[in-house]
Amino acid sequence: MTPALAGVCILGVALRAWNSRLTAWAAGLIGLLSAAAIAQAQPKPSDAVFARVGEVVITRQAYDEAYASAARSKFYHGKPPEAEVARLQREVGDTLVNDVLLLAEAKRRKLQPDHADIAKQIDAYEAKYRNSPMWQSNKAKLLPPLKKKLEEQSVIAQLRETVRKVPEPTERQVQAYYETHKDKFTEPEQVKVAMILLKVDPSSPKSKWDAAIAEGGAIAKRLRTGSDFSSLARVHSGDESAKKGGDMGYLHRGMLPEAAQEALDKMQAGTISDPVRLLEGVAVFRLDDRKLSKLNPLAAVRERAGDLLQRDLGDQAWTDLLARLRKATPTKIDETHFLPLGAPVATAKPNSK
């Protein structure tokens, strides 16, 4: 067993003994130490192997620790759908493999960790847990693998910054990017809307929803025959906009629930909607104005287009590097413990009330 892997095992024992005040910190530290358990030589015959990346072996224990940390961050304590678990299993495996490849590339480029920054991070741990007897009694075992992982993160971050630092795009490149990504420079349609929301708890029985729809219909009829929208909103609406007479201002397409947007799409400025059922209740809308979507000219968005293109080129350079490293390094991953990617996604049961 490598020293780094021993550090993770010691941490596992320590976690069972530590009190609840350190639980959140310990969970985060597991994530930092997981990749430190990657062996740099062939494991003992009894060690379970998750992946071989060139001459480097990633143990099953290293993978399990990394997955446990990622699952805690992503799913908390809930039971996730199997399809999401399947995706996360592969993401964690890819990350561990990529880290091996990237560390080797950083070493080839002779990149060195930022020791000053690492010292600051370790000092922060010391400051936060200086009064914890458990930290004081275990830090001699925990600090070496923690420092190793921080050093790995440091050189990978430097490598990423170096690779993604691409030259500023030319004017011709920016123009071509603008022409092929006009959706990024188009202002979406906006509607100026007022709303009266009759709040209904989502779990309410059908009779209560029916009553709210009937009340909404009566309000819509009054509005169409001349009643003041602002006055009725202040009396009936349970939305925050009631304080402003129901006025919600200009809203971009996509900001409203789908049912509300569908109703507004059929309306002309100055008209009142029929009652619309939303998640939080029944709404009556007034459409005050509609601004159609508008493509901004390149001259007005030149700087933003250049920034977006440069970012995309940097992302592509990083993706290309990973692809080259993968292609150049024989890699074998044991996926026998992965769930199938086609696993069904669980759906919530509708309320039966």
C-alpha positions in Angstrom: 0.0 0.0 0.0 1.4 3.4 -0.9 1.8 6.2 1.8 -0.9 8.2 0.1 -3.3 5.3 0.2 -2.4 4.6 3.8 -3.3 8.2 4.5 -6.8 7.7 3.1 -7.3 4.5 5.2 -6.2 6.3 8.3 -8.6 9.1 7.5 -11.4 6.5 7.3 -10.6 5.3 10.8 -10.4 8.8 12.1 -13.8 9.7 10.6 -15.5 7.0 12.6 -14.1 8.4 15.8 -14.4 12.1 15.2 -17.4 14.0 16.5 -20.2 15.5 14.4 -18.6 19.0 14.4 -15.9 17.8 12.0 -18.2 15.7 9.7 -18.6 18.4 7.0 -14.9 19.2 6.9 -13.9 15.5 6.8 -16.3 14.9 3.9 -14.6 17.6 1.9 -11.1 16.4 2.9 -12.0 12.9 1.6 -12.5 14.5 -1.8 -9.0 16.1 -1.6 -7.3 12.9 -0.5 -9.1 10.5 -2.9 -6.9 11.2 -6.0 -3.8 11.1 -3.7 -4.5 7.4 -3.4 -3.6 6.8 -7.1 -0.6 4.4 -7.0 2.5 5.4 -8.9 3.7 1.8 -9.3 2.1 -1.7 -9.8 -0.1 -2.6 -6.8 0.2 -5.8 -4.8 -1.7 -8.8 -6.3 -4.4 -8.5 -3.7 -5.2 -4.8 -4.6 -8.3 -4.3 -6.7 -7.6 -2.3 -9.8 -10.1 0.3 -11.2 -7.9 1.5 -14.1 -4.5 1.3 -15.7 -3.3 4.5 -17.3 0.0 3.7 -19.0 2.2 2.5 -16.1 0.0 4.1 -13.5 -2.6 2.2 -11.6 -5.8 3.7 -10.0 -7.0 1.4 -7.3 -10.7 0.5 -6.8 -10.4 2.1 -3.3 -9.2 5.3 -4.8 -12.2 5.3 -7.2 -14.7 4.4 -4.5 -13.4 7.3 -2.3 -13.6 9.7 -5.1 -17.1 8.6 -6.1 -18.4 8.8 -2.5 -17.2 12.4 -2.2 -18.7 13.4 -5.6 -22.0 11.7 -4.7 -22.2 13.5 -1.4 -21.7 16.8 -3.2 -24.2 16.1 -6.0 -26.9 14.1 -4.3 -26.5 15.1 -0.7 -28.4 12.3 1.3 -31.1 11.7 -1.2 -31.5 8.6 -3.4 -30.7 9.6 -7.0 -32.2 8.1 -10.1 -30.0 5.2 -11.5 -29.4 7.1 -14.8 -27.8 10.0 -12.8 -25.7 7.5 -10.8 -24.5 5.9 -14.0 -23.4 9.2 -15.5 -21.6 10.3 -12.3 -19.8 7.0 -12.1 -18.3 7.6 -15.5 -17.6 11.3 -14.8 -15.6 10.3 -11.7 -13.7 7.6 -13.5 -12.9 10.0 -16.4 -11.7 12.7 -14.0 -9.3 10.3 -12.2 -7.9 9.1 -15.5 -7.5 12.6 -16.8 -5.7 13.7 -13.6 -3.1 11.0 -14.2 -2.6 12.1 -17.8 -2.5 15.8 -16.9 0.0 15.3 -14.0 2.3 13.4 -16.4 2.0 16.3 -19.0 2.6 18.9 -16.3 5.7 17.0 -15.3 6.9 16.8 -18.9 6.5 20.6 -19.1 8.4 20.9 -15.8 5.6 22.8 -14.1 6.1 23.3 -10.4 3.5 23.7 -7.6 2.8 27.1 -6.2 4.3 26.4 -2.8 3.4 29.8 -1.3 -0.3 29.3 -2.2 -0.3 25.8 -0.9 1.3 26.9 2.4 -1.6 29.5 2.7 -4.2 26.8 2.2 -2.6 24.5 4.8 -2.3 27.5 7.2 -6.0 28.0 6.7 -6.7 24.4 7.9 -4.4 25.0 10.8 -6.2 28.2 11.8 -9.7 26.7 11.4 -9.0 23.6 13.5 -6.3 24.7 15.9 -8.6 24.2 18.8 -9.7 20.7 17.7 -7.9 17.9 19.7 -8.8 15.4 16.9 -7.1 17.6 14.3 -4.1 18.1 16.4 -3.7 14.4 17.1 -4.2 13.3 13.5 -2.8 16.1 11.4 0.7 14.5 11.2 -1.0 11.6 9.2 -3.4 13.8 7.3 -1.1 16.6 6.1 1.2 14.7 3.8 -1.6 13.4 1.5 -3.4 16.7 1.7 -0.2 18.6 0.7 0.4 16.1 -2.1 -3.2 16.6 -3.5 -2.8 20.4 -3.3 0.4 20.2 -5.2 -1.3 18.1 -7.9 -4.2 20.6 -8.1 -1.7 23.4 -8.4 0.2 22.0 -11.4 -3.0 21.0 -13.2 -4.4 24.5 -12.7 -1.2 26.0 -14.2 -1.4 23.5 -17.1 -5.0 24.5 -17.8 -4.2 28.2 -17.7 -1.3 27.7 -20.1 -3.2 25.6 -22.6 -6.3 27.8 -22.6 -4.3 31.0 -23.1 -4.9 31.2 -26.8 -4.0 34.2 -29.1 -6.6 36.9 -29.4 -8.8 36.1 -32.4 -8.6 38.0 -35.7 -11.3 40.3 -37.0 -12.1 37.7 -39.7 -12.5 35.0 -37.0 -14.7 37.2 -34.9 -16.9 38.1 -37.9 -17.3 34.4 -38.8 -18.2 33.6 -35.2 -20.8 36.3 -35.1 -22.4 35.0 -38.3 -22.6 31.4 -37.0 -23.7 32.3 -33.5 -26.3 35.0 -34.0 -28.5 33.6 -31.3 -25.8 34.7 -28.8 -26.2 38.3 -29.9 -30.0 38.5 -30.3 -32.0 40.2 -27.6 -35.0 37.9 -26.8 -38.5 39.0 -27.1 -39.8 41.0 -24.1 -43.3 41.4 -22.8 -44.6 44.0 -20.4 -47.1 42.2 -18.2 -49.4 42.7 -15.2 -50.7 39.8 -13.2 -53.3 38.9 -10.6 -52.4 35.7 -8.8 -55.0 33.8 -6.8 -52.7 31.6 -4.7 -53.5 27.9 -4.3 -51.3 25.4 -2.5 -50.1 22.8 -5.0 -51.4 20.0 -2.8 -54.9 21.4 -2.6 -57.8 19.2 -3.7 -59.4 19.7 -7.1 -62.4 21.5 -5.6 -60.1 24.3 -4.4 -58.4 24.7 -7.8 -61.8 24.7 -9.5 -63.0 27.5 -7.2 -59.8 29.6 -7.9 -60.4 29.1 -11.7 -64.0 30.3 -11.3 -62.9 33.3 -9.3 -60.2 34.1 -11.9 -62.9 34.0 -14.6 -65.0 36.4 -12.7 -62.1 38.8 -12.2 -61.2 38.6 -15.9 -64.8 39.4 -16.8 -64.8 42.5 -14.5 -61.5 43.7 -16.1 -62.8 43.3 -19.6 -65.8 45.5 -18.7 -63.7 48.3 -17.3 -62.7 47.5 -13.7 -59.3 48.9 -12.7 -56.6 46.2 -12.9 -54.3 47.8 -10.2 -57.1 48.0 -7.7 -58.2 44.4 -8.2 -54.5 43.3 -8.0 -54.0 45.0 -4.7 -57.1 43.3 -3.3 -56.9 39.8 -4.8 -53.3 39.0 -5.8 -51.0 37.0 -3.6 -48.0 37.8 -5.7 -45.3 40.4 -4.7 -46.3 42.4 -7.7 -49.6 43.2 -6.0 -47.9 46.1 -4.2 -47.4 47.7 -7.7 -50.9 47.0 -8.9 -49.8 43.7 -10.5 -47.2 45.4 -12.7 -44.3 42.9 -13.4 -42.5 45.2 -15.9 -40.7 43.9 -19.0 -39.9 40.1 -18.9 -37.7 38.2 -21.3 -39.1 35.1 -23.0 -38.3 32.1 -20.7 -38.7 34.0 -17.5 -42.4 33.1 -17.1 -43.8 29.6 -16.6 -44.6 27.7 -19.8 -48.4 28.0 -19.3 -48.2 31.7 -18.8 -46.0 32.2 -21.9 -48.3 30.2 -24.0 -51.2 32.3 -22.9 -49.3 35.6 -23.6 -48.2 34.4 -27.0 -51.8 34.4 -28.1 -52.6 37.8 -26.7 -52.6 41.3 -28.2 -51.3 44.3 -26.3 -54.1 45.7 -24.0 -56.0 42.4 -23.7 -56.8 40.3 -20.6 -56.2 36.5 -20.5 -58.5 33.8 -19.3 -57.5 32.2 -16.0 -54.2 30.3 -16.3 -53.3 27.5 -13.9 -49.7 27.8 -12.6 -47.8 25.8 -10.0 -48.5 28.4 -7.3 -52.1 29.2 -8.2 -54.4 30.7 -10.9 -53.3 33.8 -12.7 -55.0 36.5 -14.8 -52.7 38.4 -17.1 -52.8 41.7 -18.9 -50.4 42.2 -21.8 -49.3 45.8 -21.9 -46.6 45.7 -24.6 -44.5 43.4 -26.7 -40.9 44.0 -27.9 -39.9 41.6 -30.7 -36.5 39.9 -30.6 -33.7 41.9 -32.1 -30.3 41.0 -33.5 -27.6 43.4 -32.4 -25.2 44.5 -35.1 -21.6 43.2 -34.9 -20.3 46.7 -34.3 -22.3 46.9 -31.1 -21.2 43.4 -29.8 -17.7 43.2 -31.2 -15.9 43.0 -27.8 -18.3 40.4 -26.4 -18.1 38.3 -29.6 -14.3 38.4 -29.4 -14.3 37.4 -25.7 -16.8 34.5 -26.3 -14.7 33.2 -29.2 -11.5 33.4 -27.3 -13.1 31.5 -24.4 -14.4 28.8 -26.9 -11.0 28.5 -28.5 -9.4 28.0 -25.1 -12.0 25.4 -24.2 -11.3 23.6 -27.5 -7.5 23.7 -26.9 -8.0 22.1 -23.5 -10.4 19.4 -25.0 -7.9 18.7 -27.8 -5.1 18.3 -25.2 -7.1 15.7 -23.3 -7.9 13.9 -26.5 -4.3 13.7 -27.5 -3.2 12.5 -24.1 -5.9 9.8 -24.1 -4.9 8.7 -27.6 -1.2 8.5 -26.8 -1.6 6.6 -23.5 -3.0 3.1 -23.3 -5.8 3.1 -20.8 -8.0 0.3 -19.5 -10.9 0.9 -17.2 -12.9 -1.7 -15.3 -16.5 -0.7 -15.8 -18.1 -3.8 -14.5 -19.3 -2.0 -11.4 -21.0 0.8 -13.4 -24.7 1.0 -13.8 -25.9 0.9 -17.5 -26.3 4.3 -19.1 -29.7 3.4 -20.3 -31.1 3.0 -16.7 -34.5 4.6 -16.5 -34.9 7.9 -14.7 -37.4 7.9 -11.8 -40.3 10.3 -12.0 -42.3 11.8 -9.2 -45.8 10.4 -8.8 -48.6 13.0 -9.4 -50.6 14.2 -6.4 -53.7 12.1 -6.0 -55.7 14.6 -4.1 
